[in-house]
Amino acid sequence: MIHKFNLDIVSPESLVFSKEVIMVVAPGVEGEFGVLENHAPLIAALQAGELKVYESDDKNFNTISISGGFLEVANNRCTVLAEKINNV
């Protein structure tokens, strides 16, 4: 059974991405980290790099370039706030 959670990626102008995903791997300022369903509440600073977004249970993922920002996890929802977002 595939367990998913909501991922929203937001720029100052608009909501750029909003889907249910299996996993997100983010470039934290203290190193890369992953988020899965039922992750503990978290707020983390992000450095410039790529988000890896897994939408299905295969090993393929989409990359979304960000300029840095913040990531928040709460109640099976992950929100990424970033100034610049590419490759969506």
C-alpha positions as CSV (number, residue, x, y, z in Angstrom):
1,M,0.0,0.0,0.0
2,I,1.4,3.4,-1.0
3,H,1.3,6.0,1.7
4,K,1.1,9.6,0.5
5,F,1.0,13.1,1.9
6,N,0.3,16.6,0.5
7,L,3.2,18.7,-0.9
8,D,2.8,22.4,-1.6
9,I,5.6,24.4,-3.1
10,V,5.0,28.2,-2.9
11,S,6.8,31.2,-4.3
12,P,6.2,34.8,-3.4
13,E,3.9,35.1,-6.4
14,S,1.8,31.9,-6.3
15,L,1.3,28.2,-5.4
16,V,3.7,26.5,-7.9
17,F,3.1,22.8,-7.1
18,S,0.5,20.9,-5.2
19,K,0.2,17.1,-5.3
20,E,0.1,14.0,-3.2
21,V,3.6,12.5,-3.0
22,I,5.3,9.5,-1.4
23,M,8.6,11.2,-0.4
24,V,10.4,14.5,-0.6
25,V,14.2,14.8,-0.2
26,A,15.2,18.4,0.6
27,P,18.6,20.3,0.7
28,G,18.6,21.4,4.3
29,V,21.3,23.9,5.5
30,E,22.7,21.1,7.7
31,G,22.4,18.4,5.0
32,E,19.9,16.6,2.9
33,F,16.9,15.1,4.6
34,G,13.8,13.2,3.6
35,V,10.1,13.5,4.5
36,L,7.6,10.6,4.5
37,E,4.0,10.3,5.5
38,N,3.4,10.9,9.2
39,H,6.6,12.8,9.7
40,A,7.0,14.6,13.0
41,P,6.2,18.3,12.9
42,L,9.3,20.2,11.6
43,I,10.4,23.6,10.4
44,A,13.8,23.6,8.5
45,A,15.9,26.1,6.6
46,L,16.8,25.1,3.1
47,Q,19.8,26.0,1.1
48,A,19.9,26.5,-2.7
49,G,19.6,23.1,-4.4
50,E,17.2,20.5,-5.7
51,L,14.1,19.0,-4.1
52,K,13.6,15.4,-5.1
53,V,9.9,14.6,-5.4
54,Y,8.8,11.0,-5.5
55,E,5.2,10.7,-6.7
56,S,5.0,6.9,-7.1
57,D,6.6,3.8,-5.6
58,D,9.1,3.4,-8.4
59,K,12.6,4.7,-8.0
60,N,12.0,7.7,-10.4
61,F,11.8,11.2,-9.0
62,N,11.3,14.7,-10.3
63,T,13.7,17.5,-9.4
64,I,12.7,21.0,-8.6
65,S,15.4,23.6,-8.3
66,I,15.0,26.1,-5.4
67,S,17.0,29.1,-4.3
68,G,16.7,28.2,-0.6
69,G,13.9,28.9,1.8
70,F,12.0,27.0,4.4
71,L,10.2,23.7,4.7
72,E,7.4,23.0,7.2
73,V,5.8,19.6,8.0
74,A,2.6,19.3,10.0
75,N,-0.4,17.0,9.9
76,N,0.7,15.0,6.7
77,R,1.2,18.3,4.8
78,C,4.6,19.5,3.7
79,T,5.0,23.1,2.6
80,V,8.1,24.5,0.9
81,L,8.5,28.3,0.7
82,A,11.2,29.5,-1.7
83,E,12.0,32.8,-3.4
84,K,12.9,31.2,-6.8
85,I,11.6,27.9,-8.1
86,N,12.5,26.2,-11.4
87,N,11.8,22.9,-13.3
88,V,8.2,22.5,-12.1
